[in-house]
Amino acid sequence: MKQTIKSCVETKTYWKNKKKLFKNIIIPELEDKRAISDEINQYNRSITSNIRNEKYDTPDFFNNSKYLNEMIDLYSDELTKEQLKILKNNIFSSQYWNWYTEVR
Protein backbone atom coordinates (compact mmCIF):
# COMPACT_ATOMS: atom_id res chain seq x y z
CA MET A 1 0.00 0.00 0.00
CA LYS A 2 2.82 2.39 0.82
CA GLN A 3 4.22 2.05 -2.73
CA THR A 4 0.82 3.08 -4.13
CA ILE A 5 0.73 6.11 -1.84
CA LYS A 6 4.28 6.98 -2.92
CA SER A 7 3.40 6.85 -6.60
CA CYS A 8 0.45 9.19 -5.97
CA VAL A 9 2.25 11.66 -3.69
CA GLU A 10 5.07 12.07 -6.19
CA THR A 11 2.71 13.56 -8.80
CA LYS A 12 1.76 17.16 -9.44
CA THR A 13 -1.89 16.09 -9.69
CA TYR A 14 -1.89 14.86 -6.08
CA TRP A 15 -0.61 18.20 -4.82
CA LYS A 16 -2.90 20.23 -7.07
CA ASN A 17 -5.94 18.37 -5.76
CA LYS A 18 -4.73 18.50 -2.16
CA LYS A 19 -4.34 22.26 -2.52
CA LYS A 20 -7.98 22.47 -3.67
CA LEU A 21 -9.08 20.67 -0.50
CA PHE A 22 -6.66 22.33 1.92
CA LYS A 23 -6.09 25.89 0.75
CA ASN A 24 -3.39 26.75 3.30
CA ILE A 25 -0.90 23.97 2.53
CA ILE A 26 2.48 24.70 1.04
CA ILE A 27 3.26 22.48 -1.90
CA PRO A 28 6.84 21.18 -1.69
CA GLU A 29 9.16 20.72 -4.61
CA LEU A 30 8.77 17.17 -5.91
CA GLU A 31 12.56 16.85 -5.71
CA ASP A 32 12.42 17.48 -1.93
CA LYS A 33 12.71 13.84 -0.89
CA ARG A 34 12.27 14.57 2.82
CA ALA A 35 9.00 16.49 2.33
CA ILE A 36 7.68 13.79 0.00
CA SER A 37 8.72 11.05 2.42
CA ASP A 38 7.04 12.88 5.32
CA GLU A 39 3.82 13.20 3.30
CA ILE A 40 3.89 9.50 2.38
CA ASN A 41 4.37 8.50 6.02
CA GLN A 42 1.65 10.85 7.26
CA TYR A 43 -0.79 9.64 4.59
CA ASN A 44 -0.01 6.01 5.37
CA ARG A 45 -0.44 6.53 9.14
CA SER A 46 -3.77 8.27 8.67
CA ILE A 47 -5.11 5.47 6.52
CA THR A 48 -3.88 2.61 8.66
CA SER A 49 -4.96 4.14 11.95
CA ASN A 50 -8.38 5.33 10.81
CA ILE A 51 -9.40 2.29 8.81
CA ARG A 52 -9.09 0.02 11.84
CA ASN A 53 -11.28 2.29 13.94
CA GLU A 54 -14.73 0.67 14.16
CA LYS A 55 -16.42 4.03 13.52
CA TYR A 56 -14.76 4.29 10.10
CA ASP A 57 -14.65 0.63 9.18
CA THR A 58 -17.82 0.66 7.07
CA PRO A 59 -18.52 1.44 3.43
CA ASP A 60 -21.27 3.88 4.50
CA PHE A 61 -18.77 6.10 6.26
CA PHE A 62 -16.83 6.56 3.04
CA ASN A 63 -19.87 6.86 0.81
CA ASN A 64 -21.18 9.69 2.98
CA SER A 65 -17.82 11.32 3.49
CA LYS A 66 -17.55 15.06 2.87
CA TYR A 67 -13.97 14.57 1.68
CA LEU A 68 -14.85 11.75 -0.69
CA ASN A 69 -17.53 13.98 -2.18
CA GLU A 70 -15.05 16.83 -2.51
CA MET A 71 -12.50 14.57 -4.19
CA ILE A 72 -15.06 13.28 -6.64
CA ASP A 73 -16.26 16.82 -7.31
CA LEU A 74 -12.73 17.67 -8.48
CA TYR A 75 -13.58 15.67 -11.61
CA SER A 76 -17.01 17.20 -12.15
CA ASP A 77 -15.74 19.22 -15.12
CA GLU A 78 -14.35 16.11 -16.79
CA LEU A 79 -17.17 13.64 -16.16
CA THR A 80 -20.90 13.67 -16.73
CA LYS A 81 -23.26 13.53 -13.74
CA GLU A 82 -24.01 9.91 -14.59
CA GLN A 83 -20.29 9.04 -14.68
CA LEU A 84 -19.77 10.76 -11.32
CA LYS A 85 -22.64 8.80 -9.82
CA ILE A 86 -21.22 5.52 -11.13
CA LEU A 87 -17.79 6.43 -9.79
CA LYS A 88 -19.08 7.21 -6.33
CA ASN A 89 -21.31 4.14 -6.18
CA ASN A 90 -18.45 1.86 -7.20
CA ILE A 91 -15.65 3.25 -5.08
CA PHE A 92 -16.87 1.62 -1.88
CA SER A 93 -19.59 -0.74 -2.96
CA SER A 94 -20.13 -3.79 -0.77
CA GLN A 95 -18.23 -5.98 -3.19
CA TYR A 96 -15.15 -3.73 -3.13
CA TRP A 97 -15.41 -3.27 0.61
CA ASN A 98 -15.42 -7.03 1.19
CA TRP A 99 -12.40 -7.38 -1.08
CA TYR A 100 -10.62 -4.53 0.71
CA THR A 101 -11.21 -5.97 4.17
CA GLU A 102 -9.85 -9.33 2.99
CA VAL A 103 -6.63 -7.96 1.52
CA ARG A 104 -5.70 -5.39 4.15
Buried (B, 14 or more C-beta within 10 A) or exposed (E): EEEEBBEBBBEEEBBEBBEEEEEEEEEBEBEEEEBBEEBBEEBBEEBEEEBEEEEEEEBEBBBEBEEBEEBBEEEEEEEEEEEBEEEBEEBBEEEEBEEEEEEE
